[in-house]
Amino acid sequence: MRTMEPKKRATSVLQRALSLSGTAGLVFGLVIPVFLSAAPAQADNLDDQASTLQQQADEVQSSLEFVDAGIAKSAANLTLYTGMLPGAQQALAAAQNRVAAATGEVESLAARVDLAQQNKDKITAQIASDQQKAKDSQKIIGQIAAQSYKSGGLPTGLSLFLGSDSADLVDGLSLADQAMRSQTTTLSNLNQQNAVNVNSQARLTAVEAEIKDLKAKADAALIAEKAAQDEAAAQKAKLDKLVADTAALSKELNAKKPQIQAKLAAVKTQQDNVAAQIAERARKAREAAAAAAAAAAKAAGNNNYQAPPLGNPSAFGLVSPFAGFPITSGWGWRLVPPGTIDFNGTGSYLHTGIDYGVPCGTAVRAPAAGTIAVAGWLNNGGGFTVHIDHGVVQGNALTTVYYHNSSVAVSVGQHVNRGDIIAYSGGTGNSTGCHAHFETWVNGQPVDPSGLL
């Protein structure tokens, strides 16, 4: 029995590492080197070494998946943040334009306030001047009236003021009357102009107050626009930092990936070496057991001991690799056995081979000649696995597959003949216990082995 599926990735940790808190690089910097610095197993017992190496391989594989997911996530974030930059730049430019317009409005209103104040000052000065002239006219009128009453003529000073020669003044009273009327007219004009000026002054005061009110509002608007500009600039700066940080994180992850891959390759090499040692140990143990059995049989007078025979070749040139052992599970759909992993999450799966009820350590023999394509541990649930490439048979590419072995006895690229030992049965990987799992692949697709044996 076997089911296989890629290992789930540690996405929850990755999401925390890629948050906007700026700790992404630190998280990866702390986690990944733990895997990279793990020392190779040096246990004396080969089985302990194999177990330790498998744990290391799982950890390094997890870190590789962790980094791959981080690279994909950072690339997606970089695309997202970079795509947001034009909008942020436009928002900042618009805010800057509004600040410039508001600044211009404030400056224009300030100029208008200054102009209104200047006009008001001029009118105020004019009012003061006209009022002084009115007082002077009133004084002259009073003097004319008093002098005329006393002497019947104009005072000499007033004659000069009026621009008349005393020798030419025939009728002093008449001239006094003219002077009186002239000063009265002047005074009347001054009073009228003063009234106009006072009215203008009042209007200018109102206009000045209105302009000052507008300027106060413009000042407030400018403050608000500057605040909006500062916010837009802050958002743009934050986005720039996100782009820079994400790019740095992506660079960091891409730099660490080759290191992790090299570590994984090194652990796999150690696993293959230990597996080969285990296989050699098992081979020697079997040879010793066979020799002991042969010696015992010979001592008992029985020299006819033979190993169980292989089956007869099929049309595809295959013989059953486990002749004499019962089939415990055939090809087809079935429920996921208790205690195993349901990779599909459906409760059922397609059993793509045949299971034989053999004890652990049973020799697994090649059903036909071929070249070893896979030999070693697989993380897909198959445990220790062997693939034999039998080449093209009857116009079809033929491969046989063996899962859940306790060890392998061959290496990739090795040529084997029918009957050669390639592995020893077991229950490694996603398995319920000791058995032999056998598959046949035609043109790269698993088919029911019972039709090819």
C-alpha positions in Angstrom: 0.0 0.0 0.0 1.2 3.5 -0.8 -0.1 7.0 -1.3 2.1 10.0 -2.4 1.8 13.8 -2.5 4.3 16.7 -2.2 5.0 17.9 1.3 2.9 20.8 2.5 4.8 24.1 2.8 5.2 26.1 6.0 3.2 29.0 4.6 2.0 30.4 8.0 5.5 31.2 9.1 6.3 32.6 5.6 3.3 35.0 5.8 4.6 36.3 9.1 8.0 36.7 7.6 6.7 38.7 4.7 4.5 41.0 6.8 5.1 44.8 6.5 6.8 44.9 9.9 10.2 44.9 8.3 11.3 41.7 10.0 11.2 39.4 7.0 14.9 39.4 6.3 15.6 38.8 10.0 13.3 35.8 10.2 14.8 34.2 7.2 18.3 35.1 8.3 17.7 33.3 11.6 15.8 30.2 10.4 17.6 29.1 7.3 21.2 28.9 8.8 19.9 26.4 11.4 19.4 23.9 8.6 22.6 24.9 6.7 24.7 24.4 9.8 23.4 21.0 10.8 26.3 18.5 11.2 26.1 15.2 9.3 25.2 12.1 11.4 28.2 10.3 12.8 26.4 7.6 14.8 28.0 4.1 15.0 24.8 2.3 14.2 23.9 2.4 10.5 20.2 2.4 11.3 20.6 5.4 13.6 22.6 7.2 10.9 19.9 6.6 8.4 17.2 7.9 10.7 19.3 11.0 11.6 20.1 11.7 7.9 16.4 11.3 7.0 15.5 13.9 9.7 18.1 16.2 8.3 16.9 15.7 4.8 13.3 16.5 5.8 14.5 19.7 7.6 16.6 20.9 4.7 13.8 20.0 2.2 11.4 22.0 4.4 13.8 25.0 4.4 14.1 24.8 0.6 10.3 24.8 0.2 10.2 27.6 2.7 12.6 29.7 0.6 10.8 28.8 -2.7 7.5 30.0 -1.2 9.2 33.2 0.1 10.7 33.9 -3.3 7.3 33.5 -5.0 5.6 35.7 -2.3 8.3 38.4 -2.5 8.1 38.5 -6.3 4.3 38.9 -6.1 4.6 41.6 -3.5 7.3 43.4 -5.5 5.0 43.4 -8.5 2.1 44.7 -6.4 4.1 47.5 -4.7 5.8 48.5 -7.9 2.4 48.8 -9.6 1.3 51.1 -6.8 4.2 53.5 -7.2 2.7 55.6 -10.2 -0.5 56.2 -8.3 1.4 57.3 -5.2 3.5 59.6 -7.3 0.5 61.1 -9.0 -1.2 61.6 -5.6 1.9 63.4 -4.3 2.2 65.6 -7.4 -1.5 66.5 -7.1 -1.0 67.4 -3.5 2.0 69.5 -4.4 0.0 71.3 -7.1 -2.8 72.1 -4.6 -0.2 73.5 -2.1 1.2 75.7 -4.8 -2.3 76.9 -5.8 -3.2 77.6 -2.1 0.1 79.4 -1.6 -0.6 81.6 -4.6 -4.1 82.4 -3.3 -2.7 83.3 0.1 -0.1 85.6 -1.4 -2.7 87.2 -3.7 -5.0 87.9 -0.7 -2.1 89.2 1.3 -1.3 91.7 -1.5 -4.9 92.7 -1.6 -4.9 93.3 2.2 -1.8 95.5 1.8 -3.4 97.5 -1.0 -6.6 98.0 0.9 -4.6 99.2 3.9 -2.6 101.6 1.7 -5.8 103.0 0.2 -7.4 103.3 3.6 -4.3 105.1 4.9 -4.4 107.6 1.9 -8.1 108.3 2.5 -7.5 108.7 6.2 -4.7 111.2 5.4 -7.0 113.0 2.9 -9.7 113.2 5.5 -7.3 114.7 8.0 -6.1 117.2 5.4 -9.6 118.2 4.4 -10.7 118.6 8.0 -7.7 120.9 8.6 -8.6 122.9 5.5 -12.2 123.2 6.7 -11.0 124.5 10.1 -8.8 127.0 8.3 -11.8 128.2 6.1 -14.0 128.5 9.2 -11.3 130.6 10.9 -11.0 132.9 7.8 -14.8 133.3 7.6 -14.8 134.2 11.3 -12.1 136.8 10.8 -13.8 138.3 7.7 -17.1 138.6 9.7 -15.4 140.2 12.7 -13.3 142.7 10.6 -16.2 143.7 8.5 -18.3 144.4 11.5 -15.6 146.5 13.2 -14.1 148.5 10.3 -16.3 147.9 7.3 -13.5 146.3 5.2 -11.1 143.4 4.9 -8.0 143.1 7.1 -4.7 143.6 5.3 -3.7 140.1 5.9 -6.9 138.8 4.3 -6.4 141.0 1.3 -3.1 139.4 0.7 -4.6 136.0 1.4 -7.4 136.8 -1.2 -4.8 138.1 -3.7 -6.1 141.6 -3.9 -4.3 145.0 -3.8 -5.7 147.3 -1.1 -5.4 150.3 -3.5 -7.9 148.5 -5.9 -10.4 147.7 -3.2 -13.2 150.3 -3.7 -15.9 148.6 -1.9 -14.6 146.8 1.2 -17.9 145.4 2.1 -18.6 144.0 -1.3 -15.2 142.3 -1.3 -15.9 141.0 2.2 -19.1 139.5 1.0 -17.3 137.9 -2.0 -14.7 136.5 0.3 -17.3 135.2 2.7 -19.2 133.4 -0.2 -15.9 132.0 -1.5 -14.8 130.6 1.8 -18.3 129.3 2.5 -18.3 127.4 -0.9 -14.9 126.0 -0.1 -16.0 124.9 3.3 -19.1 123.3 1.8 -17.0 121.4 -0.8 -14.6 120.3 1.9 -17.4 119.0 4.0 -18.9 117.1 1.1 -15.6 115.6 0.2 -15.0 114.7 3.8 -18.3 112.9 3.9 -17.4 111.0 0.7 -14.0 110.2 2.2 -15.5 109.0 5.4 -17.9 106.8 3.5 -15.0 105.4 1.4 -13.1 104.8 4.5 -16.0 102.8 6.0 -16.3 100.8 2.7 -12.5 100.1 2.7 -12.6 99.0 6.3 -15.4 96.5 5.4 -13.5 95.3 2.3 -10.3 95.0 4.3 -12.1 92.9 6.9 -13.6 90.7 4.2 -10.2 90.2 2.5 -8.6 89.4 5.9 -11.3 86.8 6.5 -10.7 85.3 3.1 -7.0 85.3 3.8 -7.5 83.5 7.1 -9.6 80.9 5.4 -6.9 80.6 2.7 -4.2 80.2 5.4 -6.3 77.4 6.9 -6.7 75.8 3.5 -3.0 76.0 2.9 -2.2 74.3 6.2 -4.6 71.5 5.3 -3.1 71.1 1.8 0.4 71.0 3.3 -0.8 68.3 5.7 -2.2 66.4 2.8 1.0 66.8 0.9 3.0 65.6 3.9 0.7 62.5 4.2 1.1 61.8 0.4 4.9 62.1 0.8 4.8 59.8 3.8 2.8 57.2 1.8 5.1 57.4 -1.1 8.1 57.0 1.1 6.5 54.0 2.8 5.8 52.4 -0.6 9.4 53.1 -1.7 10.7 51.4 1.4 8.4 48.4 0.8 9.7 48.1 -2.7 13.3 48.3 -1.5 12.8 45.9 1.4 11.0 43.4 -0.7 13.6 43.5 -3.4 16.3 43.0 -0.7 14.4 40.1 0.8 14.0 38.5 -2.7 17.8 38.9 -3.2 18.5 37.4 0.2 16.3 34.4 -0.5 17.7 33.8 -4.0 21.2 33.9 -2.5 20.3 31.3 0.2 18.6 28.8 -2.2 21.8 27.4 -3.7 23.3 26.9 -0.3 20.3 24.9 0.8 20.3 22.9 -2.4 24.0 22.1 -1.9 23.2 21.0 1.7 20.3 18.8 0.5 22.6 17.2 -2.1 25.2 16.5 0.5 22.7 14.9 2.8 21.3 12.8 0.0 24.8 11.6 -0.8 25.3 10.6 2.8 22.0 8.8 2.7 22.9 6.9 -0.4 26.2 5.9 1.2 24.5 4.7 4.4 21.8 2.9 2.4 24.6 1.1 0.5 26.3 0.1 3.7 23.0 -1.2 5.1 22.4 -3.2 1.9 25.9 -4.6 2.0 25.4 -5.5 5.7 22.1 -7.3 4.8 23.7 -9.1 1.9 26.5 -10.4 4.1 24.0 -11.4 6.7 21.9 -13.3 4.1 25.0 -15.0 2.6 26.0 -16.0 6.1 22.5 -17.3 6.8 22.4 -19.2 3.5 25.9 -20.6 4.1 24.8 -21.7 7.6 21.6 -23.2 6.2 23.5 -25.0 3.5 26.0 -26.3 6.0 23.2 -27.5 8.2 21.4 -29.1 5.3 24.6 -30.8 4.2 25.2 -32.1 7.6 21.7 -33.5 7.6 22.3 -35.1 4.3 20.1 -32.7 2.3 22.0 -31.1 -0.4 19.0 -30.2 -2.6 18.1 -26.7 -1.0 17.1 -24.1 -3.6 15.8 -20.6 -3.4 12.1 -20.0 -4.4 11.8 -19.9 -8.2 10.9 -16.8 -10.3 7.7 -16.9 -12.4 7.7 -17.6 -16.1 8.3 -14.7 -18.5 5.3 -12.9 -19.9 4.7 -11.4 -23.3 6.5 -8.3 -22.0 9.5 -10.4 -20.9 8.6 -10.0 -17.2 8.6 -12.6 -14.5 6.9 -12.2 -11.2 9.5 -10.8 -8.7 7.7 -12.5 -5.8 6.7 -15.9 -7.1 5.4 -18.1 -4.4 4.1 -15.2 -2.2 0.4 -14.2 -2.0 -1.0 -11.0 -3.4 -2.5 -9.0 -0.5 -3.7 -6.0 -2.4 -4.3 -5.5 -6.1 -4.7 -2.6 -8.4 -7.7 -0.2 -8.0 -9.4 2.3 -5.7 -9.6 1.8 -2.0 -10.0 3.6 1.3 -7.0 5.1 2.9 -5.8 2.6 5.6 -5.8 3.8 9.2 -2.5 5.1 10.4 -1.3 6.3 7.0 -1.4 9.8 5.4 -4.4 10.8 3.3 -2.5 13.1 0.8 -5.5 13.7 -1.4 -7.7 14.5 1.5 -10.6 12.5 0.0 -10.4 9.4 2.2 -9.6 7.2 -0.9 -6.9 6.8 -3.5 -5.9 4.7 -6.6 -3.6 1.9 -5.6 -1.4 1.8 -8.7 0.3 -1.5 -8.2 0.2 -4.9 -6.5 1.2 -5.7 -2.9 2.8 -9.0 -2.0 2.7 -10.5 1.5 6.4 -10.9 2.0 8.3 -10.6 5.3 10.7 -7.7 5.8 14.1 -8.4 4.4 12.9 -10.6 1.5 15.1 -10.3 -1.6 13.5 -8.2 -4.3 14.6 -9.5 -7.7 14.6 -7.9 -11.1 11.8 -9.3 -13.3 13.8 -8.6 -16.5 17.1 -7.1 -17.6 17.3 -3.3 -17.5 19.1 -0.2 -16.1 18.5 1.2 -12.7 16.9 4.7 -13.1 16.1 5.4 -9.4 17.7 3.9 -6.3 17.3 5.5 -2.9 14.9 7.3 -0.6 11.9 9.3 -2.0 10.0 11.8 0.1 6.7 11.1 -1.8 5.7 8.3 0.5 7.5 5.5 -1.3 10.4 5.2 1.2 13.4 3.3 -0.2 12.6 3.0 -3.9 14.0 1.3 -7.0 13.0 2.0 -10.7 14.2 -0.3 -13.5 14.2 1.0 -17.0 13.6 -2.0 -19.3 13.8 0.0 -22.5 11.3 -0.3 -25.3 9.3 -3.6 -25.2 6.8 -4.3 -28.0 6.9 -0.7 -29.0 6.3 0.7 -25.5 8.7 2.2 -22.9 8.6 -0.2 -19.9 9.6 0.6 -16.3 9.1 -1.4 -13.2 8.9 0.2 -9.7 9.4 -1.1 -6.2 8.4 0.9 -3.1 8.7 0.7 0.7 11.9 -1.4 0.8 14.0 -1.7 3.9 17.1 -1.0 1.8 18.3 -0.9 -1.8 21.1 -3.1 -3.3 21.8 -1.2 -6.5 22.7 2.2 -7.7 21.5 4.5 -10.5 23.0 3.6 -13.9 23.7 0.0 -12.9 22.7 -2.8 -15.3 20.8 -5.7 -13.9 19.7 -9.0 -15.3 16.6 -11.0 -14.6 16.8 -12.5 -11.1 19.4 -10.0 -9.7 18.7 -8.7 -6.2 17.9 -5.0 -6.4 16.5 -4.4 -2.9 15.1 -5.9 0.3 11.4 -5.6 1.2 10.2 -3.6 4.2 7.7 -1.0 5.3 9.3 2.4 4.8 7.5 5.5 3.7 3.7 5.8 3.9 3.1 2.1 4.6 1.1 -0.1 7.0 3.9 -2.6 7.5 6.2 -5.1 5.9 5.2 -6.0 2.3 6.5 -5.6 -1.3 4.8 -3.0 -3.6 5.3 -3.7 -7.3 4.3 -1.3 -10.2 4.6 -1.4 -14.0 4.7 1.8 -16.0 4.0 1.8 -19.8 5.1 5.0 -21.6 5.4 6.7 -18.2 1.9 5.8 -16.9 1.2 3.2 -14.3 -0.9 0.2 -15.5 -2.2 -2.9 -13.8 0.8 -5.2 -13.4 -1.4 -8.3 -13.5 -1.8 -7.8 -17.3 1.9 -7.7 -17.9 3.1 -10.7 -15.8 
